[in-house]
Amino acid sequence: MASGTKIRNLARLLDASDAPLWVIDSAGKLVYLSAGVSLWLGVEADSLLDRRSVAGTPISDDPLDALAASLSPPQGFTQRGTASLRVQPPTIGDRRIEPMEVRFVRAGSDVGMTFAIGGSFDDRVVDSDLQDAVALRQRLDSWRKRHARLAAIATAGVSPAARRTRARLQVAASTRTHVGFFGPPGSGGESIAARIHQLSAPSELLVRVDGPLMDAELLDATMMPLINQLADSREARATALVRGLEEMPGDAQRRLAELLASYPERLRLLALCGQRPSLLQEPFDEVLASSEVLQLSEKPNRGIDGRLIEVLCSLSVVSEPLAARVEDIPLLAAAVVDARHAAGEGRAERVSRAALDALVIYPWPGNFEELDGAIRHAIRTAPRESIGVEHLPLVIRSYRVATGPAAPPPPISLDDAVQRYEMRLINESLDLSGGNRAKAARRLGISRARLLRRIAESEKE
Amino acid sequence: MIDSLPEPTTMRRWIVCESGDRWLQALGRFAPGLMPHPLVATVTPAEADSQGPDGLAALLAGQERAVVLWEVQRSHLLRCCDGLAATASRQPKILQLVAAGGLSECELIALTEFNAAVTLRHPEQLPSLAAMIHGYFANPA
């Protein structure tokens, strides 16, 4: 292949190449078309020379004008200076021309000349870091959707408790503020809190903290990436979602309060707490400070640091135990089955009435999460569309309320009862008489001898 | 002579998901000291084909309290995220630790969202988890 710096060498190379290449001048006219263009379009390249090739301009009825116009760069090319376009030339007669990927490049300043090269370009591949970031984001979105789905089901229902919870959540979702979630374990609080975060501050960083497992140092280590972001930019905002705040050691709670005070308005707390707020009783951290001797039987104190209680006073959401929302249980069970069925899990589509009865009777100490787990178990077990009692976990299907006949009352002796009553009256009368037996006998309307006999009989028995 | 074998009911499983054996060796050294009396740590490597969600679920079957340590590298960050999420979804009470180096802060934050309780960089940080592990196993399932 000829090489050189003369323009003739370039002309020879272009003629030898089968790549479609054309040039549009500053007036928008085709001033060069390579042999590859003729092969692609099936028309003589000379017939297209000096025809206008500008996007959006009016053209004549001449099909060659339409063909020349189809070779124009896309709108906006003038500003960008480069563009890629899949060019689809119009049909000539009854002959259809295959589309082709074309890269347009402007040469020279201002309007200049436009070079168009047809071919296959694979330069839209993003770098692997970006691809990984996108994939990570997709996984996070999927994980958040799962929480959103669980939160929607956990708060569904027609009971007053469910309605109250939803009303509070609506307020929490509409504003970015600290929120305390109070409720029994297994109420789906974590999914609900995650959902509130998505609704109230979707673009904000979120870090989850396992409260009971933290000490001040571990808390710092866990929250360090978040704190760095807050320190780097005054615009940055972040949320800490703390599980089991009331079981978080005192030193960790104090550190959390310090961090919240260091970044007021910017660092938000979503705290999952127990059923009722209680103040942390000091000393507490001494127990964990001597962790080498902590035994399984030891129970750390529970409670929330006073400063954190003040923070969480802004808004609290209280979830009721599932046992207090009995009328919601069939609805929740059906919703879980629907969600699982939609996700392609198992064949079950509905819950039989007998199974619903068993679900309603069961006291649900594990609350919504236990119900969710039970339905998942049933879906895996049920071979057909309906979930029966036999598909429920053993602990639920075997649960029985103590409904047997009441135990018969112990037999009573009328004589004994009368005797006890008689002695009670005698004792009262003796007390009122200051121990004087004659006087007591008179008060009771009996003889002194009878009184003495009754006392003697009582002492003998 | 074996003086005494551990009582099976006191054994708690630690599962290590990693490509080499760095963290397996480290846990073999430190995990016994992290456990509260009378519990005993049994450190198990998850073989490469067991590190998927199903394989790990099989290793965790019947375990109410157990620890999974994920060695996370950028090259298999997504696989670890899938594993963390799957375990958190199936058995939320399992304690998941992450051993990671070379990840960005945003990636570390994302890992906590998938229920990673704490992120480690080096094995010498393991003893500092004593209070955390004690607290975890002291809490009844």
Interface residues (C-beta under 8 A of the other chain):
Chain A: D132 A135 L136 R139 L140 W143 R146 L205 L206 V207 R208 V209 D210 P212 L213 M214 D215 E217 L218 A221 T222 P225 L226 N228 Q229 E247 P249 L288 S291 E292 L294 Q295 L296 E298 K299 P300 E369
Chain B: P36 H37 P38 L39 R74 L77 L78 C81 D82 A85 S89 P92 L95 E105 C106 E107 L108 I109 A110 T112 E113 F114 N115 A117 V118 T119 S128 L129 A130 A131 M132 H134 G135 Y136 F137 A138 N139
